[in-house]
C-alpha cells in the first residue's frame, strides 16, 4: 500500500466516522423534534376542539364561566383507554361532546351497537388518530400532573413560553 493509499484510507475512516456521527445526531434530533411535534399537535387539538371552554386553558377545571364547568383533568383517575372513550364518545346526557367523527353511528361507543347517536352533543369531529394524539398528550402532560410549570403551560400554546397565560408560571 502506498503512502497516498494509506492517507486516503485513514481520511476515509475519519470521514465515515464523522458521517456516521452526524447522521446519528441528526436522527436523534429528528426523534426529539418528532416528540415535540406530537406534544404541539396535542396542544393544538386541545385548542381546536375547544376543550379549554369547559376544562380551562390548562385542563385544571377552571373554564370560562360562560361554559359548563368540566372536571379538572389533572386530577383525573381515568386510565388511557377510559379517557380515550370519553374524549371520543362524550358522555350522553351531559355537556361532554362526542369528539370522534362517526361516534355511535360508525364506531361503537360504551359497548352500544352502532346506530343512532343517543342524546349527545357533537364536538370536534376528530379522526381516530387525532383522538389518540390528544389523549396521548393529556396522559403525558395533564393527567396526574398537578404542578403546572411554564414549560407545561407552553404546550397548550404551541410551545410559546411567553404566552400571556404562561407568564405567571
N, C-alpha and C positions, 0 to 999 in steps of 0.2 A: 504494500500500500504506500503510495507516495505521500509526502507531507501535505500536498494540496487535498488529496482524498481524505486524509485524516482530519484536516481542519474543517472541511465541508461536513464530514461525518459528525464531528463534535458540535459544530454550529447547528447542524440539522437536529441533533438531540436536544440542544437548548431551545431551538425553535419549536420542536414538537412539545417539549415540556411547557414552554410558555403558552403555546396554543391550547394545550390541554387545560392548564390553569385558568386561562382566560375564559374558555368555554365553561369550565366548572363554575367559575364566579358568575358568568352571565346566566347560566342555568339556575344558579341559586337565587340570583336577583329576580329572574322570571318567576320562580316559585314564590318568593316573598311578595312580589307585586301581584301575583295571582291571588294570594291570600288577602292582600289589602284590597284588591278589586272586589273580591267576594264580600268583604265587610262593607265596602262602599255601596255595592249593589244592594245588600240587605238594608242598609240605611235609606237608600233611595226608594226601595219598595215600601218601607215603613211610611215614608212621606207620600209616595204615590197612592198608597191605599188609605191615606188619611187616618192612619191608626192613632196618630197623636191627638185627634179630636177628642177621643174618649179616654185614651190611656196616658195622655200627656206627652210632651215633647220627648221625654227620655224614658218613657214607659213606666213611670213611677206612680201612675194613677192620679195625676194632678191635671186632668184635662180641663179644657175650656168649659166654663160654667154654662155656656150655651148648648153644650152637648151632654149626652148621658155620661155619667162618671163610670169609666171602665176600671177594672181591677188593676192594682199595682202588679205588673208582670215581673218585677224584680223580686217579689216575694212569692211568686207562683210556685206551687208544689207539683205542677204538671210535668210529666216526663215528655220527651221529644215527640213521641207518637200521639199522645193525648193533645199536646199543644198544636201539633200539625192538624189534627182533625178539627179542633175548634177554630183555628185560623181558616182552614179550607171550607168547612161546613157551617160555621157560625153556630149560634145557639138558638134554636127555634123559640119563638115567643119571647125573645129578648132583643135588646138593641144590637147584639153582636151579629154582624152580617156574615153571610157565606161569601168568601173571597175567591174560591176556586170556580173558574168558568165551568159551567155544567154540573155544579154540585147538586146532588139529588136527581137531576134529570138525566145526566150522563154518567155520573160517578156516584156510587152508593155512599151514604153517609150514616154514621152511627148504627150500622147494621140494618138500615132500612133498605128495601129493594129500590132499584132505580125506578123513578116515576115522577109524578108531580111533586114540586117542592112544597114543604109544609109552610106554615106562616113564618117566613124568614125574610129579613132584609137582605138585599142583594148588594154585595160590596164591589171590590176592585175588578173582579173578572180575571184573576191571575191564572197563568198556566200552572201545571203541577210542579214544573221546575222552579218557577218563581216562588211558589208556596214553600218549597224546600229551601230555597235560598233565604227567604225571610225567616223561616223557623230556625235554620242553622245560625243565622245572625242573632236571633233572640236567645238561643241556647248558649251561644258563645259569649255574648256581651250583656245580656239582660237578666235572664233567669238565674237567681242566686247571687247576682252582682248588686249588692245593696249600696256599696260606696261608689258614688259617681265621681270620676276624675275628669279632668279636662279632655284627656285623650278619648275616654269612653263617650263623653258628650259629643266630641267631634265626629264620631262615627255616624251620628244621626244627621250631620250637616256636611256630608261629602268630604269628611276629613278636615274640615276647616276648624283649626284650634281657636280661631278668633271670631267664630260665630258669636253673636251677642249673648245667646243663652249660655255658651261655654265660658264666657269671661269670668263668671263667678266661681269657677272651679279651679 
